[in-house]
Structure formats: structure tokens, C-alpha cells
Amino acid sequence: MCIHNRLFALIFRILFLAGCGIGLYLNSGLPSGKPAPYMLIFYTIQSNALCFIFFAILIIKTFLDLKNKGIKGTTVFLPHFKGAVTMAIAVTFIIYQFVLVPKFLSAAAAAYTIFNWQNMLVHYFVPIAALTDWLVFDEKLNFRWFDPIVWLMLPIAYFIFILIRARFGGVIEIVKSPYPYFFIDVELLGWIKVIKNACLLIFGFLVLGYLIFIVDRVKIRRHSPKFDVLQTR
């Protein structure tokens, strides 16, 4: 299904950008008067910031298309890169829900508040809304078979960034470690375990990327032939 209505898409994307911006603001430390630039080290914040920038540009493009082409239709903007953005933010939800939340629910981390606005917006709202935008407002059949492989550049680049930052950047205050996540903490787990975890995560990215690719193909094939016939009547 693809809704060919640029006004609906524009409204949805403005709401998305507002929620994403509020989430980033709440995680910046600014509400408490103590800016926390170290939060930019976390994948969650980087992936949310990526979504914020991409959707800000997409909103401008959608508005211009609405003005120049009318309300009916869709707005296409860097569809291959949007696939990478969608995959990257989806992983934010998956890792948080299935890896970090179980750890936070343990007795050792009982003081951590999981379900507050600060966490709900960046870990749930933004990933779900970004995926919804792609499913509902984008024409399908955009991705090439090798796109999910190209999309791996984002997590690989982040992993390299983390290793370099840990070597020269020192301890991150909120986690008391040079590494933002325990499963890539070389000091805690050792290189062999971290490399295994990284390979597993990258493989997970690849699987998710191809799931997105399959949905992109299946949705078109399901409806296009009959839909085209109906459109000509």
C-alpha cells in the first residue's frame, strides 16, 4: 500500500520531525541545564540525528512537490539512502528492546528508567514512525539487490568510530567505560568476543536490510497488476 497524498505525507513528516527533535532535546542534557555532548557517541542519538536531518530535507522536498505538483502523488528523495536510514533506525529499536532492556531490567541496573519520554521517543517513536513513513508514503520497487550490502557502511563506520574514540576519548560518564555499549566493550570482553559480537550485529543488519528489500519487492508484486487494470477503467 502507498498513499498518494502529499498533504498527508507532509503532516505525518512534520509530526515525525517534531517527535524526533523533542527526543534529541530531552537526551541532550539541556532540560536539566547540563549539556551532555557525550550522548552524541551513542548509536541511538546518531541514528536519531540522521533521521532528523534526512526528514527535515524530505519535508522541504514534500512541501515543494505539494506546491508545484499538487496534492496527489508521492515525493521521492534519495530512495536508496532512505533505505539505509530506515534500516539504521530500525536497529535502534531492536537492540534497545531485545538487548539493552533485558540488561536494564536486571537488579544491577534497576535504577534506570526505561519507559520515559526521553527513551520512548528515540527508541520507539522514531524507529516505528520512520518505518511507517517508508511503508505508507513511498513507492516500492526502489531498491537494488546489493543495496543492503551498501547500507552496511553505516554500522561498520560506527564500529570503527567507537574503537577510535575509545582509544583517544576516555571514559563516557554515563556508562563509566570508554565504550558506549557493553557488548562492544573491549576492556570488559576482550577483542575476540567483541569481534564476534560485531560480526553478529553486522550480520543482523544485513538480514534486516534484505527483509526491507523483500518487502519492497513483494508489496509491488502483490498489487500492481490488478491495480493497474483498475486504474485504466
C-alpha angles and dihedrals in degrees: 000000000000123000109220096205119111094190092058089045092050093050092047092048093048090052089047092052091048092052092045092049093049090049092052091046093051090051094047096078090237095115089063093042092247111105111215108201089168088075087076087072092068120093090225093061094042093050091047091048089050089053091048093053094043095048092045088059091041090054091054090048091047091049092050092048090049090051097043104030103028136242098297117082141036135278118236118198123166093325095185092052091045087058089056091048091049092050093046095052093042088059089055089063095042096049093044096047100041104027110024103032093057088052093047090051091059120103091251092060100033092124092065113102108222105177107048129116091263092061101028094059099049098035102036115011098048097044094045094044093047091051090046091052091054093045097045108031105030127085109236132227091064102119128087121219092252097047095095088056091051090048089063088077089081098059092037091052090049092051091051090047091052093051093049094044092049090053095052107015105063131214121347106229099220096052099029091229138091087240122071095214129042094223092063096039105126093188091054102038107019128238098283094055093043092050089050091050091047092051090049091050093048090049088051089052089051093050091048090048092054091046087057089047092051092049088050090057100036096051092055095046092050098058112013102085096049091036092055091050091052091048092057094053 
